[in-house]
Amino acid sequence: MATISSLHNPTSESPFPTRTTNSFSPPSTLNRNIAFSGNGYQHFRLRIDGRSSWETKSVHTSDQSHVLSKTESSIISDVPLLSSSEVLDRLKAEREKRKRKQNYLAMYSSIFGGITTDPTAMVIPMDDHMVHRGHGVFDTAAIMDGCLYELDQHVKRFIKSATMAKITLPFDKETIRSILIQTVRASKCKHGSLRYWLSAGPGDFLLSSSGCHGSALYAIVIQDQTPFDRKGVKVVTSTIPMKPPQFATMKNVNYLPNVLSKMEAEQKGGYAAIWLDDDGYIAEGPNMNVGFINTENAFLMPSFDKILSGCTAKRVLTLAEKLVRQGLLGEIRVGNVRVEEGKKAREMMLIGSGILVRPVVQWDEQIIGNGKEGPVSQALLDLVLEDMKSGPTTVRVPVPY
Ligand SMILES: Cc1ncc(COP(=O)(O)O)c(C=O)c1O
């Protein structure tokens, strides 16, 4: 790997910066962390036997064998140097020990150019630009009754995101689609989800992607048999700033604001936190769009110009036309939605491929409607579920198991 050659690189981009006293751990954890690499001065703290105080030492790393005491060298040798088969054994043991919430059935990687069903082998290179610089995009598709729901819509957005992130496709669109279907086929999964990533690829640990050897495609199939939840949830207004439109409209892997916003919601007893845009209009949740039924019985949805264009939300807009024909809904409007209008709505819902349509019964301190799951949210969820099970071939791609 290129990391070895950059070991002696003295710039701030060096993957092994000199340790400072502040980052050093007490002796109990020294054996896990200590690692001297490269030339130059290294600073560390150590407790001298029989003394309670800490002392700071500086050593020139090229002379370290002369300076380190016997105790220190025995501490250093506590870290085992593992063969690749030992690493694999340990990874396997660790994976078995860990109680897994999710079951990973198959993974494709363009790095090894195939599919594996062994979860231990489902890894990606550390020097992949997606891992250390966030230079990657991703997307999903639900697997329902052996069909991929809205695969083509998701793949279209996936490729658009890759273009926006300046990631050259490793294969053409049809090949990517075929690899995704073959990965689900190998997994034998009938219910769950498919997740996939396009990355600038492995190369080095530098900021520029010019050292990446070529873009990479990864995909994973996760089994999930749990039924979609219909229970109403509480949401809060996010205090975490939302991403600017250029980044919010592409599904890139920089989800730190989304993660922090979800954590904020959970800390406040909510399910999701809702972003408002710079003009105070309702934007979206951390991994879902939002919709409202206002007091005039209109279905309102914020427009997609500053947020992610949700595949589920767009499908829901189409399916909702049936409810207009049935008279359950007045009209459908996509545009700016003010917070006051949203909070005063008769119904509010979260919409996304992970939750489908989830009623919201409270936003901050405001009870939505009568505080119960609304009839339109329920009807829309039923329509999506029906669409997933027996919708047209434009939204259901059967997997040839
Ligand atoms: C930020 C954000 N908005 C909206 C959505 C909903 O999109 P979709 O319905 O395509 O899953 C997602 C999906 O993950 C998302 O991450």
The ligand as an ORCA input file, in Angstrom:
! r2SCAN-3c Opt
* xyz 0 1
  C     -31.242     12.873      3.637
  C     -32.254     11.948      3.085
  N     -33.440     12.448      2.667
  C     -34.390     11.652      2.145
  C     -34.210     10.292      2.035
  C     -35.292      9.427      1.469
  O     -34.914      8.904      0.233
  P     -35.441      7.503     -0.305
  O     -36.906      7.532     -0.243
  O     -34.937      7.446     -1.683
  O     -34.892      6.467      0.593
  C     -32.992      9.745      2.437
  C     -32.758      8.297      2.298
  O     -31.911      7.696      2.818
  C     -31.992     10.580      2.965
  O     -30.813     10.094      3.354
*
